[in-house]
Amino acid sequence: LVDSGYRVYAIDLLGFGASDKPVDEVYSIELWTELLCDFIQDKQEETNGRGWVIAGNSIGGLCSLAVSEKLPNIINGCALFNASGGMTFRIDDVPLFLRPVAFILIKLLEGPLGPIYFKNFKTRENVETILKQSGVYGDTTNVNDELLELILSPSEDDGAQDVFLKVFTGPPGPTPESLLPNISCPILALWGDSDPWTPLDSGMHPGAGFSKYANEDFQLVVLEGVGHCPHDECPEKVHDNMLPWLQRISPTI
């Protein structure tokens, strides 16, 4: 995108990646939306008042929709990469007979089981297995030492365990379906069809159903054989679809 003339800000949400991980914060889609809106409004002077295009993967996609709703006069377009249906799963989406189990699991993670779960989850072996064998990446070529280090290093930061468990057990936030009707800007959804986490055409919030709620300028592009992180797994395919769309809605800055 930079090579094509765009100014790009790559943001780690509070609690993720290289960002701070305050343990006394209440993490939510609403919090991240507020922080992203503050960032964009603070940077408006640097962009000479030009409009923005916001893009996000998974939870970041849901946050991008929320920001597009909050800043209709600033956001020119929204790009989604396998957007999630919530910050975490919704009890209401769980089959009725499994809801007691889900409730107990949340309570255990909020209590003594949480630190044990985090310790086992963040091992290199587990993370690599999830990325390679759980459908996160359809093509595992880019699952390398650099990627693993980017994921694992933040788990050693102060507060990482608390943030992980707060996000995992926290409120799911708004659904994509509740946000889409209120968004007026063009939306491009790039969706890997082999993603088991945010499925294209199954589950409670399938990407294939977003068009029923979105405005007329909504485009869904299905990336065959691609998993949960298309922007990293197949950046060439993402750029091939994203750049013409960007040129249509937002000339280079």
Secondary structure, 3 states (H helix, E strand, C coil): CCCCCCCCCCCCCCCCCCCCCCCCCCCCHHHHHHHHHHHHHHHCCCCCCCCEEEEEEEHHHHHHHHHHHHCCCCEEEEEEEEECCCCCCCHHHCCHHHHHHHHHHHHHHHCCHHHHHHHHHCCHHHHHHHHHHCCCCCCHHHCCHHHHHHHHHHHHCCCHHHHHHHHHHCCCCCCHHHHHHHCCCCEEEEEECCCCCCCCCCCCCCHHHHHHCCCCCEEEEEECCCCCCHHHHCHHHHHHHHHHHHHHHCCCC
